[in-house]
């Protein structure tokens, strides 16, 4: 069988979905970017078009197909079942064709985002060999929901998040389970670890200052609830919106806290921190790796993704 060009594959896929055989590839590109972005407004800058032009192109494509492609929502659009089917047929060939037409775009920088502490401690060290091999990285940090919203607008290729994204537009895979530990400086450890049993330890910890990254103590409250089986009634002595700062304060003797093992492992190994409690089942938080639809057109995105998934086995 004769090999077909990507353009021919796109045309074939389009016609099998009741598109005219002369369907404009530019309209299909616009459709695919809107489909992946979730709105006409977000798609416009990625296409280098105005928002009214994007809207007009989608209307033209809807007229050609005789089918509605998107349901208009107060914020963005929702693909119809027909749009899901069409995107599934043309995405691969169209991404390949785009890469052939613009080879420079294939090796564009990889836009990666996630929690700042995890990026610094685990992610960036794991990617050093790729950087030495020519991969370009553009790294951003932030909280899960804002980062996922930015991904929906096309800003990030890969996001590491502690929450699985809602809906079907963004696909995610579990990356690693992060273990949380109750830790303190050696001085505080001497004062509280001699007590036997969880109840006695809780009583002793009432006299110890708590250090946390938020006023409502979300990580510490979860530890108390899941490990000790009781609500936390204490208030934070120190709050600072950065887990590195929490680690620094606890290591210096400001109090105790609950921190990810990946963040405090080195401090535990060299004795700057002590483990205050070893429950049979410590609290876990699953990290997810989310990839933007279409990002696979850049082979470096796939390289970064695969290295992260392999490195996560050692986290």
Secondary structure, DSSP 8 states (H G I E B T S, - for coil): -----HHHHHHHHHHTTT--TT--HHHHHHHHHHHHHSSHHHHHHHHT--HHHHHHHHHHHHHHHTS--EEE-SSSEEE-HHHHHHHHHHHHHHHHHHHHH-HHHHT--EEEEE-HHHIIIIIHHHHHHHHHTT--EEEEE--HHHHHHHHHTTS-SEEEESS--SSSSSEEEEEEEEEEEEEE-HHHHHHHTTS-SHHHHHHHHTTS-BEESSTT-HHHHHHIIIIISS------SEE-S-HHHHHHHHHTTS-EEEEEHHHHHHHHHTTSSEE----SS--EEEEEEEE-TTGGGSHHHHHHHHHHHHHHTT-
